[in-house]
């Protein structure tokens, strides 16, 4: 989608894809502080009428780009982002298993957040 903008709403924990003035897809995520700082995507959602346009992939690519620019890692819990990362190892370095475990633990101790 060439007319799409991606906006990081860090305070809201959302990376949003915007086209035609509306949010057409987003990744919900949180920032893990320990044992290392990481972006942790939990859900990827694309509005049904916009599926199949590469929006989810663009969001995943931008999430990894943000992490790289900030010098941190991505610890994906979202099934879509996990699959995307496996298909793009040159853009999506694998997260340390300990970090993934810490992300799962954080999510379990914050029920209702996602």
BELRA-V671384 format. One record per residue. RES is the residue in three letters. NEAR is the number of other C-alpha atoms within 8 Angstrom. Layout:
res:RES near:NEAR
res:RES near:NEAR
This chain:
res:UNK near:6
res:UNK near:3
res:UNK near:6
res:UNK near:9
res:UNK near:7
res:UNK near:10
res:UNK near:8
res:UNK near:7
res:UNK near:9
res:UNK near:7
res:UNK near:5
res:UNK near:5
res:UNK near:10
res:UNK near:12
res:UNK near:15
res:UNK near:14
res:UNK near:14
res:UNK near:13
res:UNK near:10
res:UNK near:6
res:UNK near:5
res:UNK near:6
res:UNK near:9
res:UNK near:11
res:UNK near:14
res:UNK near:14
res:UNK near:14
res:UNK near:12
res:UNK near:12
res:UNK near:9
res:UNK near:9
res:UNK near:11
res:UNK near:7
res:UNK near:6
res:UNK near:6
res:UNK near:7
res:UNK near:10
res:UNK near:12
res:UNK near:15
res:UNK near:13
res:UNK near:15
res:UNK near:12
res:UNK near:11
res:UNK near:13
res:UNK near:8
res:UNK near:11
res:UNK near:8
res:UNK near:5
res:UNK near:4
res:UNK near:10
res:UNK near:9
res:UNK near:5
res:UNK near:6
res:UNK near:8
res:UNK near:13
res:UNK near:11
res:UNK near:8
res:UNK near:8
res:UNK near:14
res:UNK near:11
res:UNK near:9
res:UNK near:9
res:UNK near:11
res:UNK near:12
res:UNK near:8
res:UNK near:8
res:UNK near:13
res:UNK near:9
res:UNK near:7
res:UNK near:6
res:UNK near:6
res:UNK near:10
res:UNK near:12
res:UNK near:13
res:UNK near:14
res:UNK near:13
res:UNK near:13
res:UNK near:10
res:UNK near:8
res:UNK near:8
res:UNK near:12
res:UNK near:10
res:UNK near:8
res:UNK near:10
res:UNK near:12
res:UNK near:8
res:UNK near:6
res:UNK near:8
res:UNK near:9
res:UNK near:5
res:UNK near:8
res:UNK near:10
res:UNK near:8
res:UNK near:7
res:UNK near:10
res:UNK near:7
res:UNK near:6
res:UNK near:6
res:UNK near:11
res:UNK near:12
res:UNK near:8
res:UNK near:10
res:UNK near:12
res:UNK near:9
res:UNK near:8
res:UNK near:9
res:UNK near:9
res:UNK near:7
res:UNK near:6
res:UNK near:7
res:UNK near:7
res:UNK near:4
res:UNK near:5
res:UNK near:5
